[in-house]
Amino acid sequence: MSIRPARLEDLPFLDELVLRSKSHWVGGRVEEVPAVTPKLTAGDIASRHATVAEKDGIPIGFYTLNEHEDYLGIGLLFVDRYIIGTGVGRLLWCHLVQHAVSLGARLLGVGAEPRAEGFYQRMGMVSRHEIDHNGERLIWMTGEIGKVAS
């Protein structure tokens, strides 16, 4: 497995990966994935520090980051449903934290889907409160660089 910056040609694969990953939690039925599922754009590749994990040239996971004045936001962090639980998410997380350090971040923030809350807690993030994002219930979580897993 290798981790690299995302490229424009990755966009269709990454959108499909998000659908497959989310479908893991609804019995593998892509048609039941909520309509609020994010779509990546060409602008996201550069402006959101999009980063891809790939195996044999195929994207198997990715993350995006959003720079804010007082924290670095984790926009998206997904692994393909076929590899959930294999450690790829943790490897991506560790890369994400190193990337955050290189950007000078001191605090990470994420609006986590409830089913992902446990993953983020294992990585050292702290659940703060529920938020509504485009009609989707998320858990706002934060973690200080140096206290989260790296």
HUZIJO-V729431 format. One line per field, one symbol per residue. burial: b if it has 16 or more other ideal C-beta (glycine too) atoms within 10 Angstrom, else e. A space follows every 50 residues. Layout:
burial = ???
//
This chain:
burial = eebeebeeebbebbeebbebbbbbeeeeeeeebeeeebebeeebbeebbb bbbbeeeebbbbbbbbeeeebbbbbbbbbbbebbeeebbeebbebbbebb eeeebebbbbbbbeebbebbeebbbeeeeeeeeeeeebbbbebebeebee
//
